[in-house]
Amino acid sequence: MQSLRWGIVGPGNIARDFVRDLALVTPVQEVVAAFGHHADSTHAFCREFFIEKACSTLAAFTNDTNIDIAYIATPHPFHYEQALACLQKGIHVLCEKPMTINADQCKALIEASAANDCFLMEAMWIRFLPSIRKLLALLRDDAIGEVLSVKAYMGFRAPKDQGSRYFNPELGGGSLLDLGIYPVFLAHLLLGKPSLIKAFGTLGKTGVDETCAALFGYENRRHAIIESSLLSPSGQPAEVAGTKGVIKLQNPWFEKCPGIEWQRYNEEKQFYPLDWEGHGLQFEVMEVLRCIAHGQIESEYFAHSFSLNICETMDEIRAQIGLSYPRE
């Protein structure tokens, strides 16, 4: 693996977590530039992390900086334009989830990645966390037999103030794209792309989904139940049921999961405690470095097609609940 020169697009709270966790990666990585729409906050971010170049335009970021890779952490309606601009300039991209707000945009970024021979990956960071790796190891070891169902929920009580992006359609607000993508990801990871989707949602005054739920159907009567909400917090674990037992990812399963409970039917429960340094964003970075070192434009563990499948599933959910966005 190699040391890369990173540029940050969207110097907000997520980007702060990212830069802090980047310091945990070996070999040492360098952040050399940041781009934000607000000059004051961009300069403050650069001072906080000793970043040399603060850019006020996307063009300056892609043309006037010596970066190898961009980490994009803006609200998701801006991801497509920003990621495309980077790829077209030969800059690798790690883009926060959802990578785009619809499948057509996702396809265009995948094509740009191939055309410019640039690495592109959606920053679904939990895919590379020790919690998900342990879950997959248990399934490979036949801990619960064949997976029959996945149940996952993510929600919190979002602030209903005028500045909140969660209820703003211009910023891609709503529960599905911001929170529901985690349960959708888990269902795709363990069961694949569903052949049948039945979705339900509650649209608020601003037109975004305040709650969303969906039932996914698969062959052999397997299913997944996913739910997201901006009105009520998460409390329950994510549950994976199989022919021989059940695995539960303890809450908050979608970030720093404290442990995994595993029980074969009619046997004693077993518990695997989990902990790691930092927030956990360093694990996806290590995968990015591995792929780039091997000349890959995508990760086999989070392939372009996987991101596209998730986009297509969320497009279908949105069509069923009547959710659309101005920037599409």
C-alpha positions in Angstrom: 0.0 0.0 0.0 1.0 3.6 -0.5 0.7 7.0 0.9 -1.8 9.1 -1.0 -2.5 12.8 -1.2 -6.2 13.3 -0.1 -8.6 16.1 -0.9 -11.8 16.6 1.2 -15.0 17.7 -0.5 -17.5 18.9 2.1 -15.6 19.8 5.3 -18.3 19.0 7.8 -18.7 16.7 10.8 -18.4 13.4 8.8 -15.3 14.8 7.1 -13.9 15.6 10.6 -14.4 12.0 11.7 -12.8 10.8 8.5 -9.6 12.9 8.8 -9.2 11.8 12.4 -9.5 8.2 11.5 -7.2 8.7 8.5 -4.5 9.4 11.1 -4.8 5.7 12.2 -3.9 4.4 8.8 -0.4 3.0 7.8 1.4 4.2 5.7 0.8 7.8 6.7 -1.8 9.6 4.5 -1.7 13.3 3.8 -4.7 15.6 3.4 -3.5 18.5 1.2 -6.7 20.3 0.1 -10.4 20.9 1.0 -13.3 22.3 -0.9 -16.5 23.7 0.6 -19.2 26.1 -0.5 -18.7 28.3 2.6 -15.3 30.0 2.7 -15.2 30.6 6.5 -16.0 27.0 7.5 -13.6 25.6 4.8 -10.7 27.7 6.1 -11.6 26.8 9.7 -11.5 23.1 8.7 -8.1 23.5 7.1 -6.7 25.3 10.1 -8.0 22.6 12.4 -6.3 19.8 10.5 -3.3 21.8 9.1 -4.4 21.4 5.5 -2.5 23.6 3.1 -5.1 24.5 0.4 -8.6 25.7 1.0 -10.7 25.9 -2.3 -13.8 27.9 -2.9 -14.8 26.3 -6.2 -14.9 22.7 -7.4 -12.8 23.7 -10.5 -10.0 25.0 -8.2 -10.2 21.8 -6.2 -9.8 19.6 -9.3 -7.4 21.8 -11.3 -5.2 23.6 -8.8 -4.4 20.9 -6.2 -2.0 18.0 -6.3 -4.4 15.4 -5.0 -4.5 11.7 -5.8 -8.0 10.9 -4.3 -11.0 12.8 -3.2 -13.2 11.9 -0.2 -16.7 13.4 -0.9 -18.8 14.1 2.2 -21.3 16.7 1.0 -25.1 16.2 1.0 -25.9 13.4 -1.4 -27.6 15.5 -4.2 -24.1 17.0 -4.8 -22.2 13.7 -5.0 -22.8 13.1 -8.7 -21.5 16.4 -10.0 -18.5 16.4 -7.6 -17.5 12.8 -8.1 -17.8 13.1 -11.9 -15.6 16.2 -12.0 -12.9 14.4 -10.0 -13.0 11.3 -12.1 -12.8 13.3 -15.3 -9.6 14.9 -14.0 -8.1 11.5 -13.2 -8.7 11.8 -9.5 -9.7 8.6 -7.6 -13.0 8.9 -5.6 -14.3 7.6 -2.3 -17.8 9.0 -2.0 -20.1 9.0 1.0 -23.3 6.9 0.8 -25.5 7.1 -1.1 -23.1 7.6 -3.9 -25.8 9.1 -6.0 -29.5 9.8 -5.5 -30.6 7.5 -8.4 -29.4 4.6 -10.5 -28.9 6.7 -13.7 -26.4 8.9 -11.9 -24.7 5.8 -10.4 -24.3 4.3 -13.9 -22.7 7.5 -15.2 -20.1 7.5 -12.4 -19.3 3.9 -13.1 -18.8 4.6 -16.7 -16.6 7.6 -15.9 -14.5 5.5 -13.5 -13.8 3.0 -16.3 -13.2 5.7 -19.0 -10.7 7.5 -16.9 -9.1 4.4 -15.2 -9.9 5.8 -11.8 -10.8 4.0 -8.6 -14.4 4.6 -7.4 -16.1 3.3 -4.3 -19.1 4.2 -2.3 -18.1 4.9 1.3 -20.4 2.4 2.9 -17.9 2.2 5.8 -19.7 -0.5 7.8 -19.0 -3.0 5.1 -15.3 -3.1 6.3 -15.9 -2.9 10.1 -14.9 -5.8 12.4 -18.6 -6.3 13.2 -19.6 -7.0 9.6 -16.4 -9.1 9.0 -17.3 -11.2 12.1 -20.9 -11.6 10.9 -19.7 -12.9 7.5 -17.2 -15.2 9.1 -19.9 -16.8 11.3 -22.1 -17.3 8.2 -19.2 -18.9 6.3 -18.6 -21.2 9.2 -22.3 -22.3 9.0 -23.1 -20.9 12.4 -26.8 -20.5 11.6 -27.1 -22.5 8.4 -28.8 -21.0 5.4 -29.9 -17.4 5.9 -33.7 -17.1 5.7 -34.4 -13.6 6.8 -32.8 -10.2 7.6 -34.5 -7.6 9.8 -32.9 -4.2 10.2 -34.0 -0.8 11.4 -32.3 2.6 11.6 -33.8 5.7 12.9 -33.4 8.7 15.2 -35.4 11.8 16.1 -34.2 14.4 13.7 -34.3 18.1 14.7 -37.2 19.8 12.9 -35.6 23.2 12.5 -35.3 25.3 9.4 -31.6 24.5 8.9 -32.0 20.7 9.2 -31.0 18.9 6.0 -33.0 15.9 7.1 -36.3 17.4 6.0 -34.9 19.5 3.1 -35.6 18.0 -0.4 -33.0 20.2 -2.0 -30.4 18.5 0.2 -31.8 15.0 -0.4 -33.6 14.9 2.9 -35.7 12.0 4.1 -35.1 8.8 6.1 -34.5 6.3 3.2 -31.4 7.8 1.5 -29.8 8.9 4.7 -30.6 6.1 7.2 -32.5 3.4 5.3 -29.6 2.7 3.0 -27.9 0.9 5.9 -30.7 -1.7 6.3 -30.9 -1.9 2.5 -27.2 -2.6 2.3 -27.4 -5.3 4.9 -30.2 -7.1 3.1 -28.2 -6.9 -0.2 -25.1 -8.1 1.4 -26.7 -11.2 2.9 -29.5 -12.0 0.5 -28.7 -10.2 -2.7 -30.9 -7.9 -4.8 -34.6 -8.6 -4.1 -36.9 -9.9 -6.8 -40.0 -8.4 -5.1 -40.3 -5.1 -3.2 -43.3 -3.9 -1.3 -42.7 -0.4 0.2 -44.6 1.9 2.6 -43.7 5.4 3.6 -44.9 8.6 5.3 -44.1 11.8 3.4 -44.0 15.0 5.6 -44.9 18.6 4.8 -41.6 19.2 2.9 -42.2 16.1 0.6 -39.5 13.9 2.0 -40.1 10.5 3.7 -40.2 10.9 7.5 -40.6 7.1 7.8 -40.1 4.3 5.4 -40.4 0.5 5.5 -40.1 -2.2 2.9 -40.5 -6.0 2.5 -38.0 -7.6 0.2 -38.9 -11.0 -1.3 -36.4 -13.6 -2.7 -36.4 -17.1 -4.1 -36.9 -20.0 -1.7 -39.3 -17.8 0.4 -36.4 -15.8 2.0 -37.2 -12.2 2.9 -35.9 -9.0 4.5 -37.7 -6.4 6.4 -36.1 -2.9 6.4 -37.2 0.3 8.1 -36.0 3.8 8.6 -37.3 6.8 10.5 -36.6 10.5 11.3 -39.3 10.4 14.0 -38.2 7.7 16.4 -34.8 6.4 17.5 -33.4 2.9 16.8 -33.3 0.5 19.7 -33.3 -3.0 18.5 -30.4 -5.1 17.0 -30.2 -6.2 13.4 -31.3 -9.8 13.2 -30.2 -12.5 10.8 -32.2 -15.8 11.1 -31.1 -19.0 9.5 -32.1 -22.7 9.4 -29.9 -23.5 12.4 -30.0 -20.3 14.5 -30.0 -16.6 14.9 -27.3 -13.9 14.9 -28.0 -10.4 16.3 -25.8 -7.4 15.7 -26.2 -5.3 18.8 -27.4 -1.8 18.6 -26.0 0.5 17.2 -25.4 -2.2 14.7 -24.9 0.4 11.9 -21.8 2.0 13.4 -19.7 1.0 16.5 -21.5 -2.2 17.2 -20.6 -3.4 20.8 -20.9 -7.1 20.0 -22.6 -10.0 18.2 -25.0 -12.4 19.9 -25.2 -15.9 18.3 -27.5 -18.7 19.2 -28.1 -22.1 17.6 -31.7 -23.2 18.2 -32.0 -25.0 21.6 -28.4 -24.2 22.5 -26.8 -21.6 24.8 -26.3 -18.0 23.5 -22.8 -16.9 22.7 -21.5 -13.3 22.7 -18.6 -11.8 20.8 -17.6 -8.4 22.2 -16.3 -5.9 19.7 -14.2 -2.7 19.9 -11.8 -0.8 17.8 -9.8 2.4 17.8 -11.4 5.5 16.4 -14.8 5.7 14.6 -13.9 3.0 12.2 -13.6 4.9 8.9 -9.9 3.8 8.7 -11.0 0.3 7.6 -12.6 1.5 4.3 -9.5 3.6 3.7 -7.3 0.5 4.0 -9.5 -1.2 1.4 -9.1 1.8 -0.9 -5.3 1.7 -0.6 -5.2 -2.0 -1.3 -7.3 -1.7 -4.4 -5.3 1.3 -5.8 -2.0 -0.4 -5.0 -3.2 -3.3 -7.2 -4.4 -1.1 -10.0 -8.1 -1.8 -9.5 -10.8 0.7 -10.2 -13.3 -1.0 -7.9 -13.3 -3.2 -4.8 -14.5 -6.8 -5.1 -15.9 -6.4 -1.6 -18.0 -3.3 -2.6 -18.2 -3.5 -6.3 -19.7 -0.9 -8.6 -22.5 -3.3 -9.4 -23.3 -3.6 -5.7 -23.8 0.2 -5.4 -25.9 0.1 -8.6 -28.1 -2.6 -7.2 -28.7 -0.7 -4.0 -29.5 2.4 -6.0 -32.0 0.5 -8.2 -33.7 -1.0 -5.1 -34.0 2.5 -3.5 -35.3 3.9 -6.8 -38.1 1.3 -6.7 -38.9 2.0 -3.0 -39.1 5.7 -3.8 -41.3 5.1 -6.8 -43.7 3.1 -4.6 -43.9 5.8 -1.9 -43.9 8.8 -4.2 -40.6 10.3 -3.2 -38.7 12.5 -5.7 -36.0 15.2 -5.5 -35.6 18.5 -7.3 -32.0 17.9 -8.3 -32.8 14.7 -10.3 
